[in-house]
Amino acid sequence: MCFVSEQLTPATAMHYPWQDTQWTSLLAQVEQQRIPHALILGGPKHTGKYQFALTLAQRMLCESPVGGYACGSCKQCHLVTANNHPDLLKVLPEDEGKAIRIDSVRALGEFASKTSQQGGWKVVIIYPAESMNQNSSNALLKNLEEPGPNTLLLLVCHEPARLSATVKSRCRIVKFPVPTITQSRPWLSQVVGQDQDIKQLLDFAEGRPLLALQLIETDLLERRHAFEGMLDDLAAHRTTPLLVAEKLVVKKPVANDPVVTVDWLYSRVSSDIRSGQGAISSRLMFRYLDRLIQAKKLLQSSANPNVQLLWEELLLNWQLLFVTR
Ligand SMILES: [Zn+2]
C-alpha cells in the first residue's frame, strides 16, 4: 500500500491506490538516481496515468520530499500546484482530441536545452503522447537522443501502439493496465458512496475507475441503463428492432454518437459471452461481435451510412441471438 504521511498537505499530487506497484518501482529508481530520462506511462484511458505523471513530476521538483512524496509546502511544490513552475512543462494539444502541434514540441526543445531555473530537475509531461503527429514525433526524437542533464520526459500514452517505433525505442515503458475490481473498488466506493452498485459501474466502464466516476457524474449511467433495458426488451420480444432503431436515431435517448452506442452493445455481448448468458451459441455471438466491429468502422469512415438502417440490422441480429432453435 502507498505510504501517506500525515505531514502531506492537499497540495501534494497523489497517484491512485492501484498504481502502488509502478510508484514503488519508479521511486526506488529516483532514490537510487537511476531513473531513465524518458518514460512512457502507457495503458488504457481513464486509469489515472496523468495524475501519476503529476505526482512523479512534483516529487522530482520538491525540495524536501516526505515519505517518498512531494512535501506540498515548499516553494517548488507551491509553484507546481499553482501550475506555474518554470521547470515543469506540460505539452498538450490545443483542444482535446486534436494533434499536438510541432510548435509545442519545438518549445519543449528550447525548454530542455536551457538550464533549470530553480536549480533542480526539469520535467516535461506530454499528454496524450499519441497525439503527436509524424512531424511532432520527429521533433521530439532529438530531445530523446540528446537529453539535457536532470531532465525527465514523461510521455503519458493511452495507445502506445500508435507511437513511432523510434520514439518507443528511446524510452522505458511503464505499463498501467486496467486495475482489478479488488484494486479499484475501495477507492470508487469511497468516492461515489456505498449505495452505488460498484461492480456494475466498473462493468459498464470496462474496469476503468475514472470512467466509472464519469458515468456517475454525468447522466451517462442513466442512459446506459435505458439502453440495457431496450436490449432486454428486444431479447424478450417485448419490442421490435424497427421501433428501437427509430427511437435511437430520432430521440437519441442513449448517446448522441452512434459509435458510443455500438461500443456499449459490444461490451454487453462480451459480458454475456463471459458470463455464459444470453445466446444459444457463443459462436454466433462472436460472429455478432465481428459485425459490430465492422459497423463501428463504417460509422467512423467517411462513407456516411444510413444510421437508422444500420441500427435496424444490428438490433434484428441481436434479437435473433435469442431465438431458440
Ligand atoms: Zn515540496
Boltz pocket constraint, residues with backbone or C-beta under 6 A from the ligand:
constraints:
  - pocket:
      binder: B
      contacts: [[A, 58], [A, 61], [A, 62], [A, 63], [A, 64], [A, 65], [A, 70], [A, 71], [A, 72], [A, 73], [A, 74], [A, 75], [A, 76], [A, 77]]
      max_distance: 6.0
